[in-house]
Amino acid sequence: MTSFLKHLGGHTGRIVLALVFALPLVFMFVSSFKPDDQIFGDLDSLRAFLPVGALSLDNYTAVFERVPAARFLLNSVLISSITVVLGIVVNSMAAFALSRMRWPGRKLVLTAIIATLIVPFETFALPLVWWVNQLPLLNVNGFHLEWSTGWMDTYQVQILPFVANAFSVFFFHQYFQSIPKELDEAAIVDGAGWFTIYRRIVMPLSGPAVATVAILTFLPAWNSYLWPLMVVQSEELRPVMVGISYFFQLNVGWGQIMAYSSMITVPILALFVAFQRSFVNSIASSGVKG
């Protein structure tokens, strides 16, 4: 009986905690179908979380009329996807060199990488803007290639500065440490090189870590607001988060804001649900060896 009550209490606590985190999302999604006056009228009751009243798709239609939402979504999907793919390759290769190969100073390099985690992005955002504005840029002008200077107002300025990530390197390093090094030795005896070991042995065994890094890289890339606001001026290059500011100009439509927020939240939820099992497994596995 005691065991049953303990399990019941545990499940009840989890349900309550899940509701606490889910209710804001439910409110956002339900409100996206309501007119503004009904959203405010339902705030003092449970109707705020229920799909009742004058429901319609008018807010979603208005979103596409007010901002180029499709273009913003496409930009964010492109930027986030490329950042995730390049980040997995670059950070996993760096972690492989730090965790599997033996060379002088690797612990010092790992310590320096981890130390960068304490530096907030806002402290080096302005110097980074100056640096990317000095980098060479190859332009296609008809059938000619021309070199210019500055990455401002481009896709690459929103992608390349965030490919290398200290936390991703550390996370891959910890996960790679849990893979037996005897596999490397056996592969070397068979004539395999380090890149072959990385590509055919270590990475195929690191699916959960790859899924976790993909999620943790996708989230900040998708949610990026300050950086594109600083370096992107053209509307056709802006990501979804910058589009939110459009709804606070002139007349504020809260139903439209809820509809737009629901649209840009769905990809994040879908990604997490798709990789939830791998995410949990990798968190558990990466802590096996410290």
Phi, psi and chi 1 to 4 in degrees:
 res  aa     phi    psi   chi1   chi2   chi3   chi4
   1 MET       -  -42.5 -173.7   64.0  179.4      -
   2 THR   -62.3  -41.6  -56.4      -      -      -
   3 SER   -63.6  -39.3  177.1      -      -      -
   4 PHE   -63.8  -44.5  171.7   76.2      -      -
   5 LEU   -64.3  -35.4  -67.4  176.4      -      -
   6 LYS   -66.1  -43.8 -175.2 -178.8  -63.8 -176.1
   7 HIS   -65.6  -39.7  -76.2  -66.7      -      -
   8 LEU   -63.4  -43.4 -179.3   60.7      -      -
   9 GLY   -64.1  -38.2      -      -      -      -
  10 GLY   -64.4  -44.8      -      -      -      -
  11 HIS   -66.5  -38.3  -72.0  -57.8      -      -
  12 THR   -63.5  -42.6  -57.2      -      -      -
  13 GLY   -62.4  -40.1      -      -      -      -
  14 ARG   -66.3  -40.0  -64.9 -174.0 -172.8   97.3
  15 ILE   -64.4  -43.9  -67.2  173.0      -      -
  16 VAL   -62.8  -43.7  171.2      -      -      -
  17 LEU   -63.5  -40.2 -172.0   62.1      -      -
  18 ALA   -63.4  -39.8      -      -      -      -
  19 LEU   -65.1  -38.8  -72.2  174.7      -      -
  20 VAL   -59.2  -41.9  169.6      -      -      -
  21 PHE   -80.1  -27.5  -74.4  100.2      -      -
  22 ALA   -84.5  -29.2      -      -      -      -
  23 LEU   -58.1  -42.2  -77.7  177.7      -      -
  24 PRO   -60.8  -37.0  -24.7   35.0      -      -
  25 LEU   -68.3  -39.7  -64.1  176.9      -      -
  26 VAL   -63.1  -44.4  173.3      -      -      -
  27 PHE   -60.3  -44.4  171.4   76.7      -      -
  28 MET   -61.8  -47.0  175.7 -174.2   68.7      -
  29 PHE   -67.2  -44.0 -176.8   70.5      -      -
  30 VAL   -65.9  -41.9  169.5      -      -      -
  31 SER   -66.6  -22.5  -61.8      -      -      -
  32 SER   -67.3  -14.8   67.2      -      -      -
  33 PHE  -101.0    0.4  -63.1   98.7      -      -
  34 LYS  -109.2  150.9  -60.6  178.6  179.5  179.8
  35 PRO   -71.3  161.6   23.6  -32.5      -      -
  36 ASP   -58.6  -42.8  -72.0   -1.4      -      -
  37 ASP   -64.3  -34.6   55.2  -10.1      -      -
  38 GLN   -73.3  -34.1 -174.6  176.9  -18.8      -
  39 ILE   -58.3  -47.8  -67.4  175.4      -      -
  40 PHE   -72.7  -31.9  -70.5  102.5      -      -
  41 GLY   -69.8  -25.6      -      -      -      -
  42 ASP   -92.8   -1.3  -68.2  -16.6      -      -
  43 LEU   -64.7  -26.6  -73.7  178.6      -      -
  44 ASP   -93.8   16.9   57.4   -9.8      -      -
  45 SER  -149.0  174.9   66.3      -      -      -
  46 LEU   -70.1  -10.5  -72.4  177.3      -      -
  47 ARG   -60.9  -21.7  -69.1  171.7   57.7   88.7
  48 ALA   -62.9  -24.3      -      -      -      -
  49 PHE  -105.7    6.0  -57.4   97.6      -      -
  50 LEU  -117.1  141.3  -59.9  175.4      -      -
  51 PRO   -79.3   71.1   28.5  -33.8      -      -
  52 VAL  -124.2  159.2  -65.5      -      -      -
  53 GLY    99.3 -154.9      -      -      -      -
  54 ALA   -83.1   84.8      -      -      -      -
  55 LEU   -89.1  140.9  -55.3 -179.8      -      -
  56 SER  -161.7  173.7   69.0      -      -      -
  57 LEU   -99.6   17.1  -64.8  175.2      -      -
  58 ASP   -61.1  -38.7  -68.0  -14.4      -      -
  59 ASN   -64.2  -39.8  -69.8  -33.5      -      -
  60 TYR   -67.9  -38.4  -72.6   90.8      -      -
  61 THR   -64.2  -41.1  -56.2      -      -      -
  62 ALA   -66.8  -30.5      -      -      -      -
  63 VAL   -59.5  -47.1  163.3      -      -      -
  64 PHE   -72.7  -20.7  -72.4   93.5      -      -
  65 GLU   -82.0  -29.1  -65.2  174.6   -8.6      -
  66 ARG   -88.2  -36.6 -171.6  163.6 -176.5  173.6
  67 VAL  -134.6  155.9  -58.5      -      -      -
  68 PRO   -76.6   68.3   26.2  -33.0      -      -
  69 ALA   -61.2  -38.4      -      -      -      -
  70 ALA   -62.6  -41.0      -      -      -      -
  71 ARG   -66.1  -43.1 -176.4   67.1 -173.2 -176.0
  72 PHE   -61.3  -43.3  -68.9  165.7      -      -
  73 LEU   -63.5  -43.3  -74.3  167.8      -      -
  74 LEU   -62.2  -42.8  179.2   62.5      -      -
  75 ASN   -61.1  -45.3  -71.9  -19.8      -      -
  76 SER   -66.8  -39.6  -75.8      -      -      -
  77 VAL   -62.0  -44.4  169.1      -      -      -
  78 LEU   -63.9  -50.2  178.1   66.1      -      -
  79 ILE   -63.5  -46.3  -67.0  167.8      -      -
  80 SER   -66.9  -41.7  -59.1      -      -      -
  81 SER   -64.9  -46.0  -59.9      -      -      -
  82 ILE   -65.5  -40.1  -64.0  176.7      -      -
  83 THR   -61.9  -41.0  -56.8      -      -      -
  84 VAL   -65.1  -48.1  167.2      -      -      -
  85 VAL   -63.2  -50.2  172.6      -      -      -
  86 LEU   -65.0  -37.3  -67.3  179.6      -      -
  87 GLY   -64.6  -40.8      -      -      -      -
  88 ILE   -62.7  -44.2  -71.1  173.7      -      -
  89 VAL   -66.2  -52.8  173.7      -      -      -
  90 VAL   -66.0  -48.0  170.5      -      -      -
  91 ASN   -70.8  -35.5  -64.0  -45.8      -      -
  92 SER   -69.2  -37.4   63.6      -      -      -
  93 MET   -67.0  -39.1  -67.7 -177.8   70.9      -
  94 ALA   -64.7  -43.3      -      -      -      -
  95 ALA   -65.9  -36.3      -      -      -      -
  96 PHE   -62.0  -44.5  178.4   84.4      -      -
  97 ALA   -64.0  -33.3      -      -      -      -
  98 LEU   -81.1  -27.6  -68.6  167.6      -      -
  99 SER  -103.4  -29.3   63.9      -      -      -
 100 ARG  -108.0  -28.7  -45.6  -64.8  -72.7 -168.5
 101 MET   -94.4  154.9  -58.7  171.8   67.0      -
 102 ARG  -111.7  115.3  -64.6  -69.1 -178.7  -93.7
 103 TRP  -154.4  151.2   46.3  -82.3      -      -
 104 PRO   -65.2  135.7  -17.2   28.5      -      -
 105 GLY    87.1    6.4      -      -      -      -
 106 ARG   -67.3  -34.9   61.6 -170.4 -179.5   91.2
 107 LYS   -67.6  -36.5  -68.1 -174.9  177.4 -179.9
 108 LEU   -66.4  -39.9 -179.2   61.7      -      -
 109 VAL   -64.6  -42.9  171.3      -      -      -
 110 LEU   -62.6  -40.3  178.8   62.0      -      -
 111 THR   -62.5  -41.6  -58.5      -      -      -
 112 ALA   -65.1  -38.7      -      -      -      -
 113 ILE   -64.2  -45.6  -68.5  174.2      -      -
 114 ILE   -64.7  -35.1  -63.4  174.2      -      -
 115 ALA   -63.0  -27.9      -      -      -      -
 116 THR   -68.9  -14.7   61.7      -      -      -
 117 LEU   -65.5  -23.7  -69.3  172.4      -      -
 118 ILE   -82.9   -7.4   66.4  174.4      -      -
 119 VAL   -91.0  115.3 -177.5      -      -      -
 120 PRO   -69.9  149.7   23.5  -31.6      -      -
 121 PHE   -60.8  -35.6  172.3   73.4      -      -
 122 GLU   -60.8  -25.1  -70.5   76.0   10.9      -
 123 THR   -74.5  -28.1   59.9      -      -      -
 124 PHE  -116.1   13.6   59.9   85.6      -      -
 125 ALA   -63.7  -47.0      -      -      -      -
 126 LEU   -66.2  -46.2  -71.5  177.8      -      -
 127 PRO   -59.2  -34.5  -24.5   34.1      -      -
 128 LEU   -66.8  -37.4 -174.1   58.7      -      -
 129 VAL   -60.1  -42.2  170.8      -      -      -
 130 TRP   -64.0  -42.2 -175.6   86.4      -      -
 131 TRP   -66.9  -45.8  -86.1  110.2      -      -
 132 VAL   -66.6  -22.8  -62.6      -      -      -
 133 ASN   -78.5   -9.0 -156.0   34.6      -      -
 134 GLN  -101.1   -7.8  -52.4  -56.3  -47.4      -
 135 LEU   -76.4  147.4  -65.2  174.7      -      -
 136 PRO   -71.9  147.8   25.7  -33.6      -      -
 137 LEU  -133.2  128.6  177.4   65.2      -      -
 138 LEU   -94.2  120.9 -178.7   62.8      -      -
 139 ASN  -111.3  146.7  -63.5  -49.9      -      -
 140 VAL  -103.1  114.1  179.4      -      -      -
 141 ASN  -116.1   93.5 -174.8    8.0      -      -
 142 GLY    68.5 -117.0      -      -      -      -
 143 PHE  -105.2   16.1  -65.7   97.4      -      -
 144 HIS  -118.5  148.5  -58.6  -77.7      -      -
 145 LEU  -103.9  130.9  -62.2  177.9      -      -
 146 GLU  -128.2  140.9  -61.4  178.2   -9.3      -
 147 TRP   -97.9  138.1  -72.9   97.7      -      -
 148 SER  -137.8 -176.3   61.3      -      -      -
 149 THR  -122.0  136.5  -58.1      -      -      -
 150 GLY   106.3  129.8      -      -      -      -
 151 TRP  -101.0    7.3  -76.2   11.5      -      -
 152 MET   -60.9  143.8  -57.1  -66.8  -76.8      -
 153 ASP    61.9   47.7 -153.2   25.6      -      -
 154 THR  -138.2  169.8   60.0      -      -      -
 155 TYR   -73.0  -40.2  -79.0  116.4      -      -
 156 GLN   -64.7  -27.3   55.7  -97.2   38.8      -
 157 VAL   -70.1  -19.9   76.6      -      -      -
 158 GLN   -92.0   -7.2  -56.7  179.0   69.3      -
 159 ILE  -114.0  -60.9  -62.3  172.6      -      -
 160 LEU   -61.8  -37.2  -63.9 -177.1      -      -
 161 PRO   -63.4  -14.2  -24.2   35.6      -      -
 162 PHE  -116.4   12.8  -53.2  101.0      -      -
 163 VAL   -71.3  -53.7  169.1      -      -      -
 164 ALA   -75.2  126.2      -      -      -      -
 165 ASN  -136.8  125.3 -177.0  -85.1      -      -
 166 ALA   -63.1  -42.4      -      -      -      -
 167 PHE   -65.7  -39.1 -179.9   79.6      -      -
 168 SER   -64.2  -41.0  -63.2      -      -      -
 169 VAL   -61.4  -46.5  172.6      -      -      -
 170 PHE   -63.6  -41.3  175.7   69.2      -      -
 171 PHE   -65.1  -46.2 -168.6   88.9      -      -
 172 PHE   -61.3  -40.3  -89.6  125.1      -      -
 173 HIS   -59.4  -46.9  176.7  -86.2      -      -
 174 GLN   -64.6  -38.5  -67.0  -60.7   97.6      -
 175 TYR   -70.3  -41.4 -164.9   91.3      -      -
 176 PHE   -63.3  -29.5  -69.9  166.9      -      -
 177 GLN   -64.9  -25.2  -71.5  -72.4   84.7      -
 178 SER   -82.3   -8.7   66.4      -      -      -
 179 ILE   -87.8  126.7  -60.3  175.4      -      -
 180 PRO   -56.0  130.6  -23.0   33.0      -      -
 181 LYS   -74.7  -11.4  -69.4 -175.5  172.0   59.6
 182 GLU   -61.3  -27.2  -71.2   78.7    6.1      -
 183 LEU   -65.2  -36.7  -63.0  174.7      -      -
 184 ASP   -64.7  -44.7  -60.7    0.1      -      -
 185 GLU   -63.4  -40.6  -61.1  169.9   -1.1      -
 186 ALA   -65.9  -38.3      -      -      -      -
 187 ALA   -68.3  -38.4      -      -      -      -
 188 ILE   -64.7  -39.2  -67.8  173.4      -      -
 189 VAL   -60.9  -34.6  170.5      -      -      -
 190 ASP   -81.4    1.6  -69.9  -22.4      -      -
 191 GLY    95.4   10.8      -      -      -      -
 192 ALA   -79.4  144.2      -      -      -      -
 193 GLY   -90.6  177.4      -      -      -      -
 194 TRP   -64.2  -38.7  -76.0  115.0      -      -
 195 PHE   -67.7  -35.9 -176.1   72.7      -      -
 196 THR   -64.9  -40.9  -58.4      -      -      -
 197 ILE   -62.3  -43.0  -64.5  172.7      -      -
 198 TYR   -62.5  -45.6  161.4   80.3      -      -
 199 ARG   -79.2  -36.6 -178.0  169.5   60.1   90.3
 200 ARG  -105.1  -13.6  -65.5 -169.3  174.0 -177.6
 201 ILE  -118.9  -59.2  -63.1  176.9      -      -
 202 VAL   -70.6  -50.4  173.9      -      -      -
 203 MET   -65.1  -42.3  -71.8  -55.4  -70.6      -
 204 PRO   -60.4  -24.8  -27.1   36.5      -      -
 205 LEU   -89.3   -0.3  -65.6  174.5      -      -
 206 SER  -113.6   29.6  -55.7      -      -      -
 207 GLY   -54.8  -47.7      -      -      -      -
 208 PRO   -60.1  -38.9  -25.6   35.7      -      -
 209 ALA   -67.4  -39.7      -      -      -      -
 210 VAL   -62.1  -43.6  170.5      -      -      -
 211 ALA   -62.9  -41.3      -      -      -      -
 212 THR   -66.7  -46.0  -59.4      -      -      -
 213 VAL   -63.5  -35.8  170.0      -      -      -
 214 ALA   -60.4  -44.9      -      -      -      -
 215 ILE   -66.0  -46.9  -66.7  174.3      -      -
 216 LEU   -71.2  -20.6  -62.7 -180.0      -      -
 217 THR   -85.8  -37.1  -55.8      -      -      -
 218 PHE   -65.5  -40.7 -177.2   87.9      -      -
 219 LEU   -58.5  -55.9  -73.9  176.0      -      -
 220 PRO   -66.7  -31.2   20.4  -30.7      -      -
 221 ALA   -66.4  -41.4      -      -      -      -
 222 TRP   -71.1  -36.5 -175.2  -92.2      -      -
 223 ASN   -89.6    4.8  -66.6  -30.3      -      -
 224 SER   -61.2  128.8  179.9      -      -      -
 225 TYR  -130.2  -50.6  176.6   79.2      -      -
 226 LEU   -63.7  -47.5  176.1   62.5      -      -
 227 TRP   -64.1  -52.4 -179.6 -110.9      -      -
 228 PRO   -62.9  -27.3   18.3  -30.1      -      -
 229 LEU   -66.7  -28.8 -158.6   64.0      -      -
 230 MET   -85.7  -32.3  -63.4  171.1   63.7      -
 231 VAL  -114.9   -6.2  -61.4      -      -      -
 232 VAL  -119.3  125.3  176.9      -      -      -
 233 GLN  -110.0  -29.1  -71.0   79.5   40.7      -
 234 SER   -76.5  132.8  -59.5      -      -      -
 235 GLU   -64.1  -33.3 -172.5  174.0   74.4      -
 236 GLU   -72.9   -5.8   62.1  -90.2   15.2      -
 237 LEU  -110.1   -1.4  -62.8  176.5      -      -
 238 ARG   -78.7  145.0  -70.7  173.5  176.9  167.7
 239 PRO   -87.0  178.7   30.4  -33.7      -      -
 240 VAL   -65.6  -35.5  -69.7      -      -      -
 241 MET   -66.9  -34.2  -71.0  -58.3  163.8      -
 242 VAL   -65.8  -28.5  177.0      -      -      -
 243 GLY   -64.1  -21.2      -      -      -      -
 244 ILE   -62.5  -34.5  -67.1  179.6      -      -
 245 SER   -64.2  -21.6   60.1      -      -      -
 246 TYR   -63.6  -30.5  -77.2   56.4      -      -
 247 PHE   -80.8   -8.3  -64.3   94.4      -      -
 248 PHE  -103.1   11.0  -67.6   94.7      -      -
 249 GLN   -95.9  141.8  -59.6  170.3    2.2      -
 250 LEU    56.1 -119.3  -60.2  177.9      -      -
 251 ASN   -87.5  128.1   57.1  -39.5      -      -
 252 VAL   -86.8  121.3  178.6      -      -      -
 253 GLY  -105.7  102.7      -      -      -      -
 254 TRP   -69.2  -33.2  -69.3  102.4      -      -
 255 GLY   -63.9  -39.0      -      -      -      -
 256 GLN   -67.2  -38.4  -62.5  172.9   20.3      -
 257 ILE   -62.7  -42.3  -66.8  174.0      -      -
 258 MET   -64.9  -38.7  -63.6  -61.5  175.2      -
 259 ALA   -66.4  -44.7      -      -      -      -
 260 TYR   -64.9  -41.8 -173.0   78.5      -      -
 261 SER   -63.4  -38.4  -59.8      -      -      -
 262 SER   -64.1  -41.0  -61.9      -      -      -
 263 MET   -62.8  -40.2  -69.1  167.5   53.7      -
 264 ILE   -86.8   -7.9   64.9  179.0      -      -
 265 THR   -89.3  -29.2  -57.6      -      -      -
 266 VAL   -57.0  -46.0  167.7      -      -      -
 267 PRO   -59.6  -36.2  -24.7   35.0      -      -
 268 ILE   -67.1  -45.7  -61.4  175.0      -      -
 269 LEU   -63.2  -41.3  -65.5  177.6      -      -
 270 ALA   -63.7  -41.0      -      -      -      -
 271 LEU   -64.5  -42.7 -177.7   70.1      -      -
 272 PHE   -67.5  -42.6  179.9   77.0      -      -
 273 VAL   -62.5  -39.2  170.5      -      -      -
 274 ALA   -65.6  -35.4      -      -      -      -
 275 PHE  -113.1   19.8  -65.8  104.0      -      -
 276 GLN   -61.1  -46.5  179.4 -177.0   13.0      -
 277 ARG   -63.4  -44.6 -174.4  179.8  -62.0  -85.7
 278 SER   -64.9  -36.3  -63.1      -      -      -
 279 PHE   -61.8  -48.0 -179.2   81.3      -      -
 280 VAL   -65.1  -42.7  174.5      -      -      -
 281 ASN   -62.6  -40.2  -69.9  -19.6      -      -
 282 SER   -69.9  -35.8   66.6      -      -      -
 283 ILE   -62.5  -40.0  -65.6  -63.9      -      -
 284 ALA   -70.3  -42.8      -      -      -      -
 285 SER   -71.5  -35.8  -59.3      -      -      -
 286 SER   -68.2  -15.8   61.2      -      -      -
 287 GLY   -95.6    5.9      -      -      -      -
 288 VAL   -66.1  -43.9  172.8      -      -      -
 289 LYS  -121.4  128.1  -67.9 -174.1  178.8 -179.4
 290 GLY   -92.1      -      -      -      -      -
